[in-house]
């Protein structure tokens, strides 16, 4: 992959064709994915624009990017006007340098806003899709030896399995460990849900037996409670949020509302009886008007009103 195209990609100024080329290069093998993840993390940690000597840096960065070196050095300067992609090129990959190694000693946090979905590639080549209003922390020393993460919210994982380096996702309710798989984790302060698309995962809890899940299994764990496991689940329905559809299967309206608040900049106020009502079906992630129309049709005996960013649902008087 040539350095100029990679630099524009890092800075978010690549054309659609260039982005597709870089994505295809990264997907070709785990080493490429890991290299792109390393460079992307360095780019996110760079000082603000306007602090790079791009003229002095470019000659060095072009050669070192193309050689595929995995270590970095950052050179600050006093110049103010240049393209963002050229600033990205000032992330110098210097053989024997230690900047990337140093960043791995710090926790790295990724957070999404309401309505924001983000695709990530971890340093080991594993891929994550982070749902809205979610937080993922890559723990210090990732991969030495364990690959440790912490999640609050919802995320889809495609893991590069490595028995020598366990892949573990810590949540408030338990720890999810990859056993060679594709899986989704949804975690709040008092509830954990794990669904497995391929392979297997294990759920570990304090002072309780571990639970192993295979493809098509769905486990739900309440804080302090026992896991419930369902088999032969339609995984595609549960994970359809990645393509714009939220699928709810016999979920209390209170849980439906909480999930919708991740995708829309609104808050729900539910009466106690409305909160317990159950909903089964799809919801779009980008059409609030359609969401409200669907709720109105599904619960014709409930009053649904909107005032500003607050949606109230309760019994009709």
Backbone bond lengths (Angstrom), bond angles and torsions (degrees), N, CA, C in turn:
res aa  C-N    CA-C-N  psi(-1)  N-CA   C-N-CA  omega(-1)  CA-C   N-CA-C  phi
1 X - - - 1.465 - - 1.531 109.04 -
2 X 1.366 116.20 126.64 1.459 117.83 -177.05 1.520 110.74 -74.63
3 X 1.321 115.48 149.49 1.455 122.72 -169.76 1.524 113.22 -66.41
4 X 1.341 117.87 -37.86 1.463 119.86 -176.60 1.524 110.74 -65.57
5 X 1.329 116.31 -42.85 1.467 119.75 179.62 1.532 110.58 -65.80
6 X 1.327 116.20 -41.33 1.453 120.38 178.78 1.523 110.97 -63.44
7 X 1.332 116.93 -38.89 1.459 120.73 179.37 1.523 111.34 -63.83
8 X 1.347 116.89 -43.35 1.470 119.23 178.54 1.535 110.45 -63.86
9 X 1.315 116.03 -37.56 1.470 120.72 178.36 1.521 110.23 -60.80
10 X 1.331 117.16 -47.48 1.459 121.35 -179.23 1.518 111.61 -60.12
11 X 1.342 115.93 -36.33 1.459 120.28 -176.44 1.520 113.00 -85.26
12 X 1.342 118.09 -2.94 1.459 120.60 -179.48 1.508 113.67 77.38
13 X 1.341 118.37 20.14 1.460 121.31 -178.20 1.520 112.48 -116.07
14 X 1.326 117.88 13.84 1.457 121.11 177.17 1.522 110.22 -74.92
15 X 1.335 115.99 151.66 1.451 119.98 173.00 1.535 108.88 -72.22
16 X 1.331 115.14 168.98 1.462 118.68 178.10 1.523 110.89 -59.70
17 X 1.323 116.78 -41.24 1.466 120.67 179.21 1.524 110.94 -63.34
18 X 1.334 116.80 -42.31 1.459 120.15 179.35 1.527 111.26 -65.12
19 X 1.342 116.42 -41.16 1.460 119.32 178.74 1.527 110.41 -62.39
20 X 1.324 116.47 -41.07 1.460 119.72 178.81 1.528 111.00 -63.04
21 X 1.343 116.38 -38.58 1.462 119.91 179.98 1.528 110.82 -66.24
22 X 1.341 116.56 -43.08 1.462 119.62 179.44 1.520 110.06 -66.89
23 X 1.340 117.13 -41.92 1.465 120.02 178.76 1.526 111.29 -61.24
24 X 1.341 116.25 -40.46 1.467 119.61 178.79 1.525 110.67 -66.22
25 X 1.330 116.28 -39.69 1.474 120.25 177.22 1.530 110.23 -62.03
26 X 1.331 116.68 -43.60 1.463 120.50 -178.84 1.524 110.91 -66.77
27 X 1.333 116.86 -34.13 1.469 120.11 -177.96 1.520 112.55 -77.96
28 X 1.332 116.96 -11.29 1.462 120.41 -174.39 1.522 112.60 -65.61
29 X 1.341 117.05 -35.33 1.462 119.49 178.33 1.517 110.38 -162.44
30 X 1.324 118.08 159.48 1.472 121.38 -177.10 1.520 113.61 -59.45
31 X 1.329 117.62 -33.13 1.467 119.67 -179.02 1.521 110.99 -63.91
32 X 1.344 116.88 -41.74 1.460 120.07 177.94 1.520 111.11 -64.84
33 X 1.342 116.23 -42.12 1.463 119.36 179.55 1.526 110.70 -62.41
34 X 1.325 116.16 -42.42 1.459 119.84 -179.97 1.520 110.83 -65.09
35 X 1.335 117.18 -39.38 1.467 120.40 179.76 1.527 110.69 -64.35
36 X 1.331 116.88 -43.78 1.459 120.08 179.75 1.521 110.58 -65.34
37 X 1.332 116.82 -37.86 1.465 120.26 177.48 1.523 110.50 -62.85
38 X 1.325 116.97 -42.62 1.464 120.05 179.04 1.516 110.85 -61.05
39 X 1.328 116.39 -47.10 1.454 119.82 -178.58 1.528 111.08 -65.34
40 X 1.337 116.15 -39.69 1.457 118.98 178.87 1.515 112.23 -62.66
41 X 1.334 117.21 -39.63 1.457 119.86 178.64 1.522 111.03 -66.15
42 X 1.328 116.74 -41.62 1.464 119.62 177.60 1.518 110.51 -61.10
43 X 1.329 115.86 -43.20 1.472 119.49 179.94 1.526 110.95 -60.59
44 X 1.329 117.16 -40.94 1.466 119.82 -179.69 1.523 111.98 -67.70
45 X 1.334 117.15 -22.24 1.457 121.13 -179.37 1.530 113.49 -94.23
46 X 1.343 116.86 1.36 1.471 119.03 -175.10 1.528 112.35 -68.52
47 X 1.337 117.88 156.68 1.457 121.33 171.85 1.525 110.62 -62.81
48 X 1.347 118.35 166.68 1.464 121.56 -177.92 1.522 112.01 -61.48
49 X 1.342 114.96 157.15 1.460 120.38 176.11 1.527 110.15 -55.76
50 X 1.320 115.21 149.29 1.447 119.84 -179.96 1.511 113.16 96.38
51 X 1.321 117.68 5.92 1.458 119.24 -176.84 1.522 112.93 -122.30
52 X 1.356 117.00 25.21 1.462 120.08 -176.02 1.519 111.56 -124.38
53 X 1.336 117.74 138.18 1.459 123.03 172.71 1.518 107.62 -89.87
54 X 1.322 116.25 82.26 1.453 119.97 -172.73 1.519 112.18 -68.65
55 X 1.327 118.32 -33.00 1.464 119.20 178.60 1.526 110.93 -61.42
56 X 1.327 115.98 -44.74 1.458 119.39 -178.81 1.517 111.33 -72.71
57 X 1.338 116.59 -30.14 1.454 119.62 -172.83 1.521 113.44 -83.22
58 X 1.332 117.60 -33.36 1.452 120.11 -167.91 1.526 113.25 -59.34
59 X 1.309 117.77 -43.21 1.455 120.13 -178.15 1.518 110.96 -57.54
60 X 1.335 116.30 -40.98 1.460 120.36 -179.34 1.523 111.38 -73.75
61 X 1.324 116.57 -43.08 1.460 118.67 -174.09 1.516 111.87 -67.61
62 X 1.319 117.96 -36.78 1.458 120.53 -177.50 1.522 110.84 -59.76
63 X 1.317 116.12 -47.04 1.455 119.28 -179.11 1.521 111.38 -66.29
64 X 1.315 116.99 -41.40 1.461 119.35 -173.62 1.518 112.44 -77.36
65 X 1.340 117.14 -34.70 1.457 118.91 174.59 1.523 110.19 -61.38
66 X 1.331 116.19 -44.81 1.455 119.63 -176.87 1.523 112.12 -68.72
67 X 1.328 117.72 -26.46 1.456 119.70 176.87 1.528 110.98 -76.47
68 X 1.357 116.79 -13.97 1.461 119.74 176.61 1.505 114.03 79.09
69 X 1.338 118.47 22.09 1.456 119.63 178.50 1.509 110.10 -63.24
70 X 1.328 117.33 148.53 1.454 121.06 -173.43 1.524 113.02 -108.56
71 X 1.326 118.45 10.33 1.448 121.04 178.96 1.531 109.09 -113.69
72 X 1.316 117.32 156.03 1.454 118.88 -172.46 1.510 112.41 -133.64
73 X 1.312 113.38 157.13 1.453 121.41 172.25 1.520 105.75 -142.27
74 X 1.303 118.14 139.34 1.451 121.81 -177.91 1.519 108.81 -113.48
75 X 1.350 117.58 130.97 1.456 121.60 -176.72 1.529 110.16 -112.05
76 X 1.343 119.28 112.03 1.461 121.39 178.87 1.535 111.19 -81.53
77 X 1.347 116.55 155.37 1.475 121.28 178.57 1.523 112.19 -151.34
78 X 1.350 114.94 -165.35 1.455 119.77 -175.74 1.523 112.24 -122.46
79 X 1.267 119.19 28.19 1.455 120.44 -177.87 1.527 109.94 -103.90
80 X 1.335 118.53 146.63 1.452 119.87 -169.79 1.523 115.22 -115.03
81 X 1.326 120.75 -23.82 1.449 120.46 -171.03 1.518 111.19 -115.29
82 X 1.333 116.85 116.04 1.456 121.50 177.12 1.514 108.31 -170.79
83 X 1.330 117.17 165.98 1.457 121.54 177.49 1.515 110.62 -73.96
84 X 1.339 115.62 150.12 1.455 119.39 179.71 1.528 111.42 -63.09
85 X 1.313 117.14 -34.77 1.457 117.53 -178.92 1.512 111.54 -66.41
86 X 1.362 116.39 -33.86 1.457 118.88 178.54 1.525 110.13 -71.00
87 X 1.328 115.94 -33.07 1.467 118.45 174.29 1.524 109.94 -62.54
88 X 1.324 116.18 -38.87 1.458 118.65 178.09 1.516 111.13 -61.36
89 X 1.329 116.15 -33.22 1.453 119.70 -179.71 1.517 112.30 -68.03
90 X 1.309 117.58 -14.02 1.459 120.53 177.63 1.516 112.34 -81.34
91 X 1.334 117.19 5.28 1.464 120.55 169.04 1.523 106.41 -79.21
92 X 1.301 116.58 93.72 1.460 120.49 -172.00 1.516 111.34 -82.05
93 X 1.317 116.21 129.44 1.444 121.44 177.00 1.523 107.60 -94.93
94 X 1.299 117.58 97.33 1.445 122.55 -173.21 1.525 109.59 -104.90
95 X 1.289 117.09 119.95 1.461 120.80 -179.64 1.517 109.42 -56.21
96 X 1.330 114.61 130.88 1.460 119.11 178.52 1.510 113.96 85.73
97 X 1.341 118.60 -6.04 1.459 120.39 178.86 1.503 110.80 -72.02
98 X 1.328 117.47 171.44 1.450 118.82 -174.23 1.504 114.92 -130.88
99 X 1.344 118.59 15.48 1.464 118.97 -174.84 1.520 110.92 -65.06
100 X 1.358 117.34 -47.64 1.467 118.65 -177.99 1.513 110.66 -63.45
101 X 1.310 116.69 -42.08 1.461 118.98 178.57 1.513 110.58 -58.72
102 X 1.337 116.20 -36.09 1.464 119.26 179.85 1.522 111.15 -68.40
103 X 1.357 117.27 -38.44 1.467 118.58 -178.88 1.519 110.80 -65.28
104 X 1.326 117.69 -27.37 1.454 119.46 -179.39 1.524 111.74 -71.40
105 X 1.315 117.30 -13.65 1.459 119.47 177.61 1.524 111.96 -83.57
106 X 1.333 117.10 -5.62 1.456 120.73 179.08 1.526 109.38 -109.88
107 X 1.321 115.81 150.07 1.461 119.38 172.16 1.523 108.37 -70.11
108 X 1.325 116.47 140.69 1.459 122.30 178.11 1.521 107.56 -118.19
109 X 1.311 116.71 125.49 1.467 121.44 -175.58 1.522 110.87 -110.28
110 X 1.331 115.51 134.55 1.457 122.24 172.19 1.524 107.24 -117.57
111 X 1.323 116.76 131.15 1.464 120.94 -179.63 1.521 108.79 -135.95
112 X 1.318 116.00 140.06 1.456 121.15 177.69 1.524 109.40 -111.46
113 X 1.319 114.83 146.86 1.461 121.11 177.41 1.525 109.63 -84.77
114 X 1.309 116.99 172.88 1.463 121.68 175.08 1.533 108.36 -57.22
115 X 1.319 116.96 129.32 1.456 121.68 178.62 1.515 114.89 82.04
116 X 1.328 118.50 -3.82 1.469 121.35 -177.14 1.523 110.62 -99.76
117 X 1.314 116.60 131.83 1.460 123.56 176.22 1.522 107.46 -117.80
118 X 1.338 117.73 137.20 1.461 119.90 -173.88 1.524 110.86 -135.73
119 X 1.344 115.63 133.59 1.455 121.73 175.55 1.526 109.40 -97.52
120 X 1.330 116.21 132.42 1.458 122.46 -178.03 1.519 109.71 -127.09
121 X 1.341 115.69 149.31 1.457 121.75 168.67 1.511 107.35 -119.94
122 X 1.322 116.44 121.48 1.461 121.34 -177.57 1.528 110.32 -79.99
123 X 1.330 117.62 163.54 1.465 120.26 -177.13 1.522 114.74 -57.10
124 X 1.343 118.21 -23.85 1.462 120.38 -179.59 1.518 112.46 -88.72
125 X 1.338 117.59 1.35 1.457 122.02 -177.88 1.510 114.19 94.33
126 X 1.328 118.88 -9.32 1.462 121.18 176.16 1.526 109.46 -66.60
127 X 1.328 115.52 148.58 1.462 120.78 -177.36 1.526 111.08 -113.63
128 X 1.320 115.33 145.72 1.459 121.81 -179.15 1.527 108.61 -134.27
129 X 1.323 116.51 135.98 1.464 121.07 166.94 1.517 106.44 -111.00
130 X 1.322 115.42 115.67 1.461 121.69 -176.05 1.522 108.75 -95.54
131 X 1.334 116.14 123.40 1.457 121.64 -179.45 1.528 110.28 -74.54
132 X 1.335 117.89 168.35 1.467 120.66 179.12 1.523 112.78 -59.92
133 X 1.348 114.22 155.03 1.467 122.41 176.60 1.520 111.29 51.80
134 X 1.315 116.08 43.26 1.463 121.79 -178.16 1.521 109.66 -126.38
135 X 1.323 115.57 160.32 1.466 121.56 -177.57 1.521 109.09 -138.92
136 X 1.335 115.38 125.08 1.459 121.54 178.20 1.523 108.57 -122.73
137 X 1.327 116.63 128.24 1.462 122.04 179.15 1.516 108.79 -114.28
138 X 1.338 116.00 123.66 1.458 121.62 172.01 1.521 106.35 -88.18
139 X 1.316 116.60 114.17 1.452 120.99 -172.32 1.526 111.60 -70.43
140 X 1.346 118.06 154.29 1.467 121.30 178.34 1.531 111.23 -56.35
141 X 1.322 115.39 145.91 1.455 119.87 178.96 1.513 113.53 71.02
142 X 1.329 117.98 26.34 1.462 122.48 -178.64 1.535 110.07 -50.88
143 X 1.331 115.43 121.99 1.454 120.31 177.60 1.508 115.15 91.47
144 X 1.339 118.10 1.95 1.469 120.34 -178.03 1.527 110.76 -128.01
145 X 1.346 119.72 83.92 1.471 125.39 -7.41 1.524 113.25 -91.25
146 X 1.346 117.06 -27.43 1.467 119.12 -176.59 1.520 110.90 -82.62
147 X 1.328 115.23 151.73 1.467 121.80 173.21 1.526 106.43 -100.26
148 X 1.329 115.36 97.32 1.467 120.68 -170.44 1.526 110.79 -106.28
149 X 1.336 115.25 130.96 1.455 123.55 177.64 1.519 109.23 -129.62
150 X 1.321 116.33 160.08 1.467 121.44 172.21 1.524 107.44 -130.04
151 X 1.323 116.85 134.06 1.463 121.57 -175.94 1.511 111.46 -128.68
152 X 1.316 115.29 134.35 1.458 122.87 164.14 1.514 105.92 -127.27
153 X 1.315 117.17 121.16 1.458 120.53 -175.38 1.515 110.04 119.37
154 X 1.319 115.95 -139.65 1.464 119.98 -172.47 1.525 109.60 -137.01
155 X 1.324 116.93 139.63 1.460 120.05 -179.72 1.520 110.24 -156.77
156 X 1.319 114.47 150.67 1.466 123.42 175.82 1.525 107.45 -108.45
157 X 1.328 117.99 133.43 1.459 122.68 -175.88 1.528 110.66 -121.75
158 X 1.326 115.65 134.22 1.463 122.57 168.38 1.519 105.40 -121.35
159 X 1.327 116.73 106.90 1.466 121.81 -165.92 1.521 111.67 -100.89
160 X 1.337 115.36 135.89 1.463 121.38 167.84 1.527 106.77 -80.72
161 X 1.322 116.77 101.91 1.456 120.62 -172.69 1.528 111.85 -69.05
162 X 1.311 115.48 138.87 1.464 122.29 179.84 1.526 107.05 -152.15
163 X 1.328 116.76 105.78 1.461 120.00 -176.39 1.522 112.42 -61.37
164 X 1.340 116.88 -27.93 1.465 120.15 -179.25 1.518 112.30 -76.78
165 X 1.340 116.92 -16.79 1.467 120.79 -178.84 1.533 108.36 -131.99
166 X 1.322 117.98 85.36 1.469 121.11 -177.30 1.527 111.58 -55.50
167 X 1.339 115.52 142.92 1.459 123.14 179.21 1.521 107.52 -106.81
168 X 1.346 117.16 112.32 1.462 120.99 -173.22 1.530 110.37 -127.93
169 X 1.340 114.90 135.07 1.458 122.25 177.82 1.526 107.92 -114.58
170 X 1.322 116.59 113.06 1.462 121.44 -179.92 1.518 109.88 -88.83
171 X 1.335 116.17 133.10 1.468 122.39 176.29 1.525 107.73 -128.13
172 X 1.328 118.45 168.35 1.474 119.44 178.94 1.523 114.09 -59.56
173 X 1.338 117.26 -21.98 1.459 120.19 -174.67 1.520 113.45 -103.31
174 X 1.308 118.73 -21.86 1.457 121.26 -178.66 1.511 111.27 178.26
175 X 1.339 115.28 177.35 1.460 122.19 -179.37 1.524 108.72 -111.14
176 X 1.332 116.35 128.31 1.456 122.16 179.34 1.524 107.72 -102.47
177 X 1.331 117.19 123.35 1.465 121.10 -177.80 1.517 110.50 -115.96
178 X 1.323 115.19 129.12 1.459 121.41 177.81 1.521 111.38 -69.13
179 X 1.331 114.93 136.13 1.458 120.42 172.48 1.533 109.76 -120.88
180 X 1.346 115.67 27.08 1.451 121.82 -179.72 1.507 110.79 99.51
181 X 1.350 118.57 82.78 1.458 117.13 -163.98 1.517 114.92 -166.02
182 X 1.337 113.71 172.17 1.466 124.19 164.46 1.520 105.79 -119.51
183 X 1.322 116.83 129.05 1.456 118.53 -174.08 1.526 110.81 -155.40
184 X 1.340 114.57 163.73 1.464 121.46 176.63 1.512 109.05 -120.15
185 X 1.329 115.20 141.14 1.459 121.90 175.27 1.522 108.16 -123.17
186 X 1.319 116.20 131.20 1.458 122.16 173.63 1.524 107.08 -124.25
187 X 1.338 116.39 118.76 1.466 119.82 -171.42 1.515 111.21 -133.81
188 X 1.329 115.46 128.38 1.459 122.13 169.30 1.520 107.25 -117.11
189 X 1.320 116.75 -173.71 1.464 119.52 -178.66 1.523 112.74 -66.88
190 X 1.342 117.50 -21.29 1.468 118.88 -175.48 1.527 114.57 -132.72
191 X 1.338 117.06 11.35 1.457 118.71 -177.10 1.523 109.95 -152.21
192 X 1.336 115.88 138.58 1.459 122.63 178.00 1.526 108.73 -127.97
193 X 1.319 115.20 132.17 1.462 120.04 174.17 1.524 108.44 -128.40
194 X 1.317 116.41 131.48 1.460 122.24 179.73 1.520 108.10 -129.86
195 X 1.340 116.49 130.11 1.454 121.20 175.37 1.522 107.83 -127.35
196 X 1.327 116.45 137.63 1.465 121.95 -174.04 1.523 109.77 -111.43
197 X 1.337 115.64 127.53 1.459 120.86 177.22 1.521 111.34 -93.11
198 X 1.343 117.12 -42.45 1.464 122.02 179.85 1.520 109.23 -140.27
199 X 1.330 115.90 150.61 1.456 120.03 175.11 1.512 112.20 74.31
200 X 1.342 115.90 -136.78 1.462 120.60 -176.32 1.517 110.15 -155.44
201 X 1.332 115.46 155.58 1.465 121.81 172.58 1.528 107.94 -136.80
202 X 1.318 115.21 160.52 1.462 121.38 173.83 1.521 108.56 -120.01
203 X 1.323 116.28 142.59 1.465 121.82 175.26 1.524 107.55 -110.18
204 X 1.317 116.81 121.43 1.458 122.31 179.77 1.526 109.47 -108.65
205 X 1.355 115.82 137.75 1.462 120.95 177.00 1.522 109.19 -134.16
206 X 1.313 115.22 154.86 1.465 119.76 178.59 1.525 110.50 -62.69
207 X 1.333 115.59 131.72 1.461 122.77 173.68 1.532 112.85 52.89
208 X 1.343 114.87 38.64 1.464 119.57 178.84 1.524 108.55 -150.41
209 X 1.324 117.39 150.60 1.468 119.71 178.67 1.526 111.20 -62.65
210 X 1.326 115.59 147.85 1.465 120.26 175.52 1.526 109.71 -74.62
211 X 1.318 115.15 155.93 1.459 122.05 178.36 1.528 107.61 -120.94
212 X 1.327 117.02 129.31 1.459 121.09 178.35 1.523 109.63 -106.66
213 X 1.336 115.85 132.13 1.460 122.21 -178.86 1.515 109.78 -115.76
214 X 1.327 116.09 144.12 1.448 121.82 174.71 1.514 111.07 -111.37
215 X 1.320 116.30 -178.46 1.461 121.52 -179.48 1.529 110.51 -56.73
216 X 1.322 116.02 132.43 1.460 121.60 -179.89 1.502 114.72 86.65
217 X 1.335 117.32 2.52 1.469 120.66 179.22 1.523 111.14 -94.40
218 X 1.329 114.87 146.43 1.463 122.64 176.43 1.517 108.17 -129.50
219 X 1.325 116.32 123.79 1.468 120.84 177.96 1.516 109.31 -116.19
220 X 1.327 115.17 138.91 1.458 122.04 175.05 1.522 107.73 -124.27
221 X 1.339 115.49 129.49 1.460 120.84 -178.12 1.525 108.65 -129.59
222 X 1.328 116.35 118.90 1.462 120.91 172.96 1.522 108.45 -88.46
223 X 1.317 116.64 148.06 1.457 120.68 -178.85 1.531 109.50 -56.84
224 X 1.336 116.26 122.12 1.455 121.19 -179.83 1.509 114.77 80.65
225 X 1.339 116.93 -0.26 1.456 119.88 -178.47 1.517 112.29 -107.24
226 X 1.321 115.57 179.25 1.455 121.61 179.18 1.529 109.87 -91.82
227 X 1.334 117.16 145.74 1.464 119.78 179.09 1.527 111.46 -67.45
228 X 1.307 115.64 145.05 1.456 121.13 167.98 1.528 106.76 -114.10
229 X 1.330 115.89 135.11 1.461 120.67 -175.61 1.517 109.64 -123.20
230 X 1.327 115.66 129.14 1.464 121.80 174.66 1.525 108.14 -112.73
231 X 1.324 116.16 145.25 1.464 121.34 -176.39 1.527 110.34 -113.40
232 X 1.327 114.83 161.91 1.469 122.86 177.73 1.528 111.61 54.21
233 X 1.324 114.41 45.59 1.465 121.33 178.28 1.526 110.13 -78.67
234 X 1.335 116.89 147.69 1.466 121.09 171.76 1.530 107.55 -78.39
235 X 1.325 115.40 87.95 1.463 120.61 -175.01 1.526 111.16 -59.01
236 X 1.325 116.73 -37.47 1.460 120.15 -179.00 1.513 113.23 -58.32
237 X 1.332 117.34 -32.51 1.468 119.90 178.35 1.519 110.80 -69.07
238 X 1.318 116.48 -42.91 1.462 119.85 -177.20 1.512 111.24 -68.36
239 X 1.323 116.73 -36.39 1.468 120.42 -176.74 1.528 113.07 -94.28
240 X 1.325 117.58 11.35 1.466 121.17 -177.15 1.521 112.95 -67.30
241 X 1.338 118.48 -12.12 1.472 120.85 177.68 1.519 111.65 -58.73
242 X 1.336 117.52 -25.42 1.458 120.17 179.76 1.523 112.17 -67.01
243 X 1.330 116.60 -19.98 1.463 120.31 178.44 1.522 112.50 -116.32
244 X 1.349 116.84 18.52 1.456 119.90 170.00 1.516 117.02 101.31
245 X 1.337 117.98 8.15 1.466 120.78 -179.61 1.524 109.98 -127.60
246 X 1.324 116.26 129.26 1.457 121.99 172.17 1.516 108.07 -97.14
247 X 1.318 116.43 122.88 1.466 121.40 179.51 1.521 108.92 -108.32
248 X 1.320 116.04 122.04 1.461 121.66 179.09 1.526 109.12 -111.63
249 X 1.325 115.51 132.93 1.456 120.51 -179.28 1.526 109.37 -119.21
250 X 1.326 115.25 100.21 1.461 122.12 177.78 1.530 111.51 51.66
251 X 1.337 116.00 51.81 1.463 121.38 -177.64 1.528 110.90 -102.73
252 X 1.329 119.10 140.56 1.467 121.00 174.57 1.522 109.96 -56.89
253 X 1.314 115.19 144.95 1.459 119.58 -177.66 1.533 111.25 -61.23
254 X 1.320 117.25 -28.50 1.465 119.86 177.08 1.528 110.44 -62.88
255 X 1.334 118.13 -40.35 1.457 121.32 178.40 1.521 111.09 -71.51
256 X 1.318 116.89 -36.94 1.464 120.71 176.18 1.524 110.01 -60.66
257 X 1.326 116.24 -45.62 1.466 120.75 -179.78 1.521 111.12 -63.20
258 X 1.326 117.48 -41.46 1.464 120.64 179.79 1.523 111.00 -62.25
259 X 1.328 116.74 -39.70 1.468 119.81 178.50 1.520 111.05 -68.87
260 X 1.319 117.40 -40.33 1.463 120.58 179.03 1.529 111.34 -63.06
261 X 1.318 116.95 -32.28 1.465 120.13 178.69 1.527 112.04 -65.70
262 X 1.336 117.81 -19.72 1.458 120.15 174.88 1.527 111.55 -73.35
263 X 1.322 115.33 -27.83 1.463 119.43 -173.27 1.518 113.33 -100.89
264 X 1.316 117.51 -22.63 1.460 121.00 -177.19 1.522 109.89 -125.78
265 X 1.306 115.77 144.32 1.467 121.56 -178.79 1.526 109.90 -81.03
266 X 1.336 114.88 63.45 1.459 121.71 179.28 1.521 107.73 -141.93
267 X 1.314 115.77 166.46 1.464 121.61 172.25 1.521 108.59 -126.88
268 X 1.331 115.79 146.22 1.460 121.25 -179.33 1.526 109.76 -105.19
269 X 1.311 115.52 139.86 1.459 122.67 172.94 1.524 107.08 -119.79
270 X 1.342 116.15 112.13 1.460 120.77 -175.17 1.525 110.20 -114.22
271 X 1.313 115.52 137.79 1.455 119.60 172.37 1.520 108.30 -69.96
272 X 1.343 118.78 157.72 1.472 120.54 -177.54 1.523 113.79 -55.09
273 X 1.324 117.25 -40.57 1.467 118.68 -179.42 1.523 111.41 -71.37
274 X 1.337 117.58 -36.04 1.462 120.38 178.61 1.528 110.98 -66.97
275 X 1.327 117.17 -37.13 1.465 121.16 -178.19 1.525 112.06 -60.65
276 X 1.329 116.76 -29.22 1.461 120.83 -177.05 1.523 113.39 -87.61
277 X 1.324 117.41 -13.98 1.461 119.89 178.75 1.527 109.41 -63.13
278 X 1.333 117.25 151.64 1.461 120.19 -173.85 1.524 110.45 -114.24
279 X 1.332 113.25 144.30 1.473 119.22 -178.11 1.519 109.42 -124.77
280 X 1.323 115.22 142.12 1.458 121.52 178.17 1.517 108.47 -136.23
281 X 1.337 116.61 116.71 1.458 119.06 178.82 1.512 112.10 150.30
282 X 1.352 116.89 -176.81 1.466 121.37 -177.17 1.522 112.57 -90.74
283 X 1.333 114.22 160.07 1.461 123.59 171.28 1.527 107.75 -142.42
284 X 1.333 118.98 140.37 1.469 119.66 175.57 1.518 110.77 -76.40
285 X 1.323 116.25 156.70 1.464 120.36 178.17 1.521 112.56 -95.97
286 X 1.345 117.98 -1.55 1.467 119.54 -174.19 1.519 113.81 -136.51
287 X 1.339 117.98 17.55 1.466 121.29 -179.64 1.522 108.99 -139.04
288 X 1.327 116.42 88.43 1.458 119.87 -178.71 1.522 111.12 -64.17
289 X 1.313 117.68 -36.45 1.462 119.85 178.95 1.525 111.00 -61.25
290 X 1.329 116.73 -38.44 1.458 120.13 178.28 1.526 111.28 -70.37
291 X 1.328 116.98 -35.51 1.468 120.97 175.96 1.524 110.03 -59.30
292 X 1.322 116.25 -48.65 1.470 120.03 -178.02 1.527 111.39 -65.69
293 X 1.338 116.60 -37.66 1.459 119.75 177.61 1.527 110.87 -64.75
294 X 1.343 116.68 -39.22 1.457 120.97 179.09 1.524 111.14 -65.25
295 X 1.334 116.54 -43.73 1.462 120.29 178.20 1.528 111.25 -63.42
296 X 1.320 117.02 -40.59 1.459 121.03 179.94 1.526 111.00 -62.69
297 X 1.330 116.31 -40.14 1.463 120.50 179.15 1.530 111.26 -70.42
298 X 1.336 116.62 -40.29 1.462 120.78 -176.52 1.524 112.53 -72.32
299 X 1.334 116.72 -30.55 1.473 121.07 -176.19 1.522 109.36 -127.17
300 X 1.314 115.63 70.48 1.458 120.57 -175.01 1.525 112.58 -68.21
301 X 1.327 116.71 -18.13 1.460 119.18 179.25 1.524 112.35 -89.08
302 X 1.349 117.08 -1.08 1.458 120.70 177.83 1.519 110.96 -104.80
303 X 1.319 115.43 148.46 1.467 121.14 176.14 1.520 108.36 -92.50
304 X 1.345 116.39 124.26 1.462 122.23 -179.51 1.512 108.63 -121.12
305 X 1.335 117.04 119.79 1.462 120.70 -177.81 1.523 109.48 -136.64
306 X 1.330 114.95 154.62 1.463 120.28 179.79 1.515 109.75 -125.50
307 X 1.334 115.41 129.57 1.471 121.89 174.08 1.525 106.93 -127.84
308 X 1.333 116.32 106.99 1.454 119.83 -176.76 1.518 110.88 62.63
309 X 1.317 116.39 -120.39 1.461 120.78 -179.87 1.529 112.73 -101.71
310 X 1.321 117.08 15.02 1.466 121.22 179.54 1.522 109.43 -113.22
311 X 1.326 116.19 130.02 1.446 122.57 177.51 1.534 107.98 -113.95
312 X 1.301 115.99 119.02 1.474 121.48 -178.19 1.516 109.12 -102.44
313 X 1.349 116.01 135.27 1.463 121.76 178.22 1.528 107.02 -131.82
314 X 1.318 115.62 122.46 1.461 120.37 -178.95 1.506 111.53 -159.29
315 X 1.316 115.49 -177.95 1.476 120.65 -179.45 1.519 110.99 -70.59
316 X 1.310 115.20 146.55 1.461 119.42 174.25 1.512 109.57 -74.19
317 X 1.296 115.98 140.38 1.473 119.53 179.64 1.509 110.21 -91.61
